[in-house]
Amino acid sequence: MKKEKNISDVVKSYRNAYYFEDIDKMNKLESKAQLTKDEQQQLLNIKKALRTELQRLLLQFKMNSGLDSADKDSLCKRIASLSKQAGPALIDWVQPDIDRTVWTWDYKGETDDALHSNHKKKIYDELHKALDKFGYKNYDKWITGARILGSLASYQYNSESDLDSHFFVDIDKCKKDAKYKDEELDEIKVVKDLDDVIRYLNREAKPALENTRHDIEYYFEIYKDNKKHWIKQAVVSPDHGEYDLDADKWLKDPPPIRYDFNVETMFPGMVFGINKVVEEFDATVGEIRRDAIAIKRLQETVKNWQKQKNLGGVAVGDVNYDDRINYFQDKLNIKLNEINEDSAKLTTLAEQFKALKDEEKKMSSKFGFGELTFKYLQRYGFYYFVSTLNEIKLEYGKIPLNQMDRVLNILSNPRQRH
C-alpha cells in the first residue's frame, strides 16, 4: 500500500472507496418507511462487508500507514465512528414495541410514554437505602440528574434485560458530603467509595422492578468543573433512546429498527469463536450438574449405610460398615472437590470476558469479541450461575455439601444476572 503523508491525502484516496458508498446506500435503505425482504438482506450484506473492511483499514492505518501519531489517531477515530454504523451491539431480537411492563402507554396518544411511577420510586428508594448504608448524608446535593439508557430504552430487549439507571455525580460537591467530614480527599478515594456503592447495589442488593424479571442496574456518571471534565461517562447507543428520569421525559425517543438484526449473519467469525467459549461453559456446567446429582445419591447411600450400622444389622457378605461408609464418603468428597474446581474455572473464564468487555468499552469498541461473548453468556444464564456460586463460596469459603440443593436449583432456573 502506498504510504500517505497526511489525513487529507488518505481521505482523498479512499473518498470513492466502496465503504463510503455503502454507507450512503445503507442510509438510503434505512430511511425508507418499509424494506422488502431483498432489501433487508442487501442491508445485512452491506453492513457485514462494511464492518470487515473498516476493521482491516483501522488495523492497517494503525500499524503501517506512515502517518504521524496525531493524524493516525484522528483517522482511527474517524474509521471507528463509521464502524459504529454497521449495526447494533445487542444480540436480542427486535420487538414490535418497547416493554410495556416498564413504560406506560396512552392509547389515545395524548401523553408521551413514561416510566411507570412505581418503578421510578423503586429505583430511587433502593439507591437512597444504599447511600444511607454507606454513610452518605447530603446526596441530594451532589446527585444532579438521572437517565435511563440501554436495551429497555430500545426495541431490542427481552423479559430479563436489566434497566440501566445512570445517575450524574458532581464529584466536587460529593467530596463535601458530611460522610467525609473534614477529611483531605483525592478523587481516587471518592470514586472508589462510589464504586463500592454500585458494587453493593448490583451484586448484593440486586433490586428488580416490581412484577417483572428486570433487574435494576445502577451506574454513576461522574464529572467535575461543571461537566467540563468527565471521570466516568456513558455513551448513548445510536440504537437506543435516552430517558430523563427526573423530568419523566424522553430526551431521545427509541429509534425504530426496520430490519431483523442477526448477529450470526453480521459477525460469523466472532460467533464461531463465541460458540467455542459457550461450549466450554456448557461442558463445565454439565460436569457440575452431574457431580451435584452424584453427591445427592452418595449422601443417600452413606446415610443408609450409617442407619443400618446404627441398627446393628448385618450387611450382605459381612462387609465392614465403617469401610463401606468411608468408601462412599471418599467418593463424595472427590465429587465435591471437582465441583469447587469447576466453579473456580467458570469464575476465571467469566472474569476474563467481563474484563475484556470493560477494556473494549474504554477503547470505545462497540462490537468487540468480549462484548458479544459477555452478552451471549449473560443471555443463557451463565453469569447468573457463576455469581450465585460465588455468593455461596463467599458465605462458606467453598461450596459445601449442604448447598447441593441450592446448586441444582440454580442450574434449573437460569437467569441473566451478571
N, C-alpha and C positions, 0 to 999 in steps of 0.2 A: 504493500500500500504506500502511495506517495505521502510523505510527511508534510503536514500543513503547518504554517507558521503562526497563524492566529485564528481566533474564533471566527471572524467573518469569512475567512477563506474556507474553513471547514464547513460552515453552514452553507456557503455558496456551493460547495462541491456536492452537498447532499440535498440541495433545495428541491431538486426534481426526482429524488430517490423515491422508491415506491412507498416507503413507510409514511412519508408526509402525505402522499396522495391517498394512501389507505385511511389515514386519519380523517381526511375530508370525506371520503366515501362513507366511513363509519358514522360520522356526524350526520350526514345526509340521511342515511338509513334510519338512524335513531330519531331523527326529527319528524319522521312520518308518524301519522296517528296509529297506523297498523302496519305490521310486517307480514308478508307472505311467508310460507314455510321455506321457500327457496331463499328469500332474503334473510331470514333468521339464520339459516345455515351459512349463507355468504358472510354474514356479520361475524359469526363464530370463527370462520376460517380466516377472515381478515385479522381478527384480534389475536388469534393463535400465531399467525405469521408475524404480525407486528411485534408481539411480545418477544418472540425468538430473535428477531433482527435487532431489536433495541438492546436486548441483553448482550448480544455479540458486539454491537457498536460500543456499548458502555465499557465493556472489558477492553476492547481494542484501543479506545481512546485513552483509557486509564493507563494502560501498560505501554503502548507503542506509538502514540500519536506524535511525539516530539514537541508537544505544546509545553509552554511554561506552566507552572503549577496553578497559577491563578486562572488562566484560560482553561486549563484542563478541568479544574473543579467546577467552573461555571458551565462548561459544556456537559459535564457529567450530570449536573443538577437538571439541565435542560432535558437531556435524554431520559433521566429518571422521572421527571414530571410528565413527559409524554407517555412513558410506560404505564403510568397510573390510569391512563385512559383505556388500557387493554382489558378491563373488566373488573368486577367487584371481587373483594378478598374473601367474602363469605362463602361457605360451602353449602349453606341452606338454600332450598329451592324457593322460587318466587311464589308469594302468596297473593290471593286476589284482593286483600285488604290489609291494613295494619291491624294489630292484635286488639280486638275489642274487649278483651278481659283487662287490658291495660288502659286503653283510650276510650273516651266517651264517643257517642255517635248521635247526632241530631238528624233524624230522618227528614225533618223539614228544611234542613240546610240553613237554619237561622243563626247557628253558633258554630264556631270552629271546634274541631276535635281538641280535647284536653285530657290530661292525666286524671284518672278517677281520684276524687278528693281523699278517699280513704288510703289510697296508695301514697299520695303526697304526704299525708300525715305520718304514715308508717316510715317513709324514707327519713323524714326529719326527726321523728321520735327516736329511731334507732341510732342515728348519728349523734344526737344530743346525749343519749344514755352513754354511748361510748366515750364521748368527750368528757362527760362528768366522771366516768370511771377512771380516766387518765389524769384527772386533776385540773382540767381547764375550767376557767371561770367566766371569761369575757368573750366567748367565741362569737357572740352576735356582733362584735365589733370588727373582727378580722375575717370572718367568712362573708364575702362581699357579693356572692351570687351563686347560682347553681344552674346546671343544664343537663338534659338527658341526651345521650348520644348512643351510638351502637345499633345493633340489629333490630331492637324493638322500636327504634325510631326509623324503621325502613319497612319495605315489603319482603325482606328476606330474614326470616326468623323461624323458630319452631317453638313448641309448647314448653320447652325448658331453657330457652335463651335467658341470659342474665339481663337485668335492667341496669344499664351503665349510668350511674349517677355521679356527676362531676361537680365538685364544689371549688369555687375560687377562693384562694387564701392569700391575703396580704401579709407577707412574712414580716414586714416592718412592724405592723400592728400586733401580729401574733407574738413577737418577742416581748411585747409589753404586757402580755396576759398575766394575771395575778398568779398563775401557776409557777411562773419563774421568779416572782418577787423582784429582788434586786440582783439577780444573777448576771454575770457577764456572759453573754451568749454569742455564739457564731452561728451562721446559717446552717452548717452541717448538723449541729446538735438539734436545732429546731426541726429541720427536715426529717431527721431520724426519728424524733418523737412523733411527728405526724405520720410517718410510715408505720410506726407501731400501732397507731390507732386504726389505720387502714387494714393492717395485717390482722388485727383482732376482729374487726368487722367482717372481713371476707373469709377468714379461716376458722374463727371460733364462734362468733355470734351467728353468722350466716343467716341473716334475716331474709324473708321472702315476702313477696306481695301476697296479700290475703286472698285465699281461694284460687290461687294459681300455683304453677310449678316454676315460677320465675323468681330466682334469687336476686337480691339487690346487690349489685357490685359497686363498691364505693371507690372514688378517686379524688385526690386533691390536686388541683392545678395551682401551682404556687408561683407568685410573682413578687416583684419589688419595684420601688420607684414608680408607683402609679402605673403599673403594667408596661413600663418601658423595657423591663428585663424580665424574662420568664425563666424560672428554675425548672418547672415542670409544666408542660402544656400539651393538651391533646390535639390531634388533627382530625377535623371532620371529614369523614369519607365522602367522596362525591356521590356515593350511592345511598347515603343516609341523610336523615333530617337532623335538625337541631332544635331542641325544645327548651325554652326558658322556664325553669321550674318555679322561680319566684313570681314571675309575671303571668304564668299559665298561658303562654302563647308560643306558637312556632316561630322561631327566627328563620328557619329554613324548612319548608314542607318536605316530607319524604318524597323523593323523586320516583315517579312510576317507572317500572322496568318492563320494557315491552319485548323482552326475549327471555328464554329459559337459559339461565346460566348453568353450564355443565362443566364442572371442574375437570372431569375426566377427559373431555374434549379439548379444553383450553390448555391444560398442563399435563399431558400424558406422561412425560418423563418424571415430573415431580410425583405424580400419583403412583407410578410404579415404585419409586423409592419409598413413598409413604406406606404403601401396602406391605412392603417388606418389614417396616417398623411395626405396623399393626399386627402382622403375622407373629412377630416376636412377642408382642404383648399378649396376643391371643394364646400362644403356646404356654407362656408363663402363667397366665391367669388360669388356664386349663389345668396346669400342674397343681396350682394352689387349691383349686376346687377338688381335684381327685385326692390330694393329700388330706384335705379337711374332711371329706367323706370317709376316707380310710381311718382317720383318727376317731371319728364318731363310732365307727364299727369296732375299732380296737378298744375304745373306752367301754363299750358294752361287754366285749369279751373279757377284759380284765375284771370288770365288775362281777360278771357271772362266775369266774373262777374264784374270786375273793369270797363271794357269797357261799359257794359250795364248800370252800375251805372252812368258813366260819360255822357251817352246819355240821362239820365233821364227817362229811361224806367221803366216799372212796371214788377216785377218778378211774376211768377205764384204763386198764393196763397198769394200775397202781403208780401213775405218774406223780412226781413230787409237785405239790401245789405251788410252792414258792418258786420253783424253777419255771413252771408254766407262766405264773404271774409276771415274773421278771422278764421272761422271753417276750411276751406281748407288750410289756411296758417299754422294753428297749425298742421294739418296732415303732411304738407310738412316739417315742422321743425322737427317733430318726425322722419320722414324718413331720414332726413339729419343727425340727431344725431346718428341714427343707422348705417349709412354709416361710420361715423367717429369712432364709437366704433368698428365696424367690421374691419376697416382699422388698428386700433391700435392692435387688436387681431392678425391679419395677420403679422404685423410688429414684434410683440413679438415672434410668432412662427418661423418666418424666421430667426430672430437674434439668437434664441436658437440653431437652427440646423447649422447655419453658425459657431457659436461659438464652437459647438461640433465638427464640421468638422475640424476647426483650431486646437482644442485641440488634436484631434486624430493625426493630422499631426505632432504636436510637439512630440508625443509619437511614431512616425513612424508607426502608424497603417494605413495600406493601404486600408483595407476593412471594415472600421468601419461603424456603423449604421448611424452616422452623415454624413459621406462622401457620401454614397449611397443615403440617403434621400435628401441631398443637390442637387445631380445630377438629381434625379427624379423631384424635384421641379423646378430646372433650365430648364430641358428638356421641361416641359409643361408650361413654361412661368410665373410661379408664382413669381419668384424673380424679373423678369422684371416688373410685375404688381405692386408688393409691392414697389419696388424702385421708380416707377413713381408716385404712390400715395404719397410717402414720399416727392418727389420733389414738388408736389402741396402743401402739408402741410407746407413745408419749405418756400414756396413763400407766402402763405396766412395765415399761422398759423393753419388752419384747412381746410378741403375740403369744399369750398363754393358752393353756388347754381350755380354760373356762370361757374363752371367747370364740370357740369354733362355730357356735350357732350364729353369732354375730357376723362372722366372716362369710358363712354360707348365705346369710340374709342379704349382705351387701352384693354378693355375686348374683343373686336372683332379682335384685332391684336396682339395676344400674341407673345412674343419673349423670347429669352433665357437670356437676360441680367440680371446679378445678382449684 
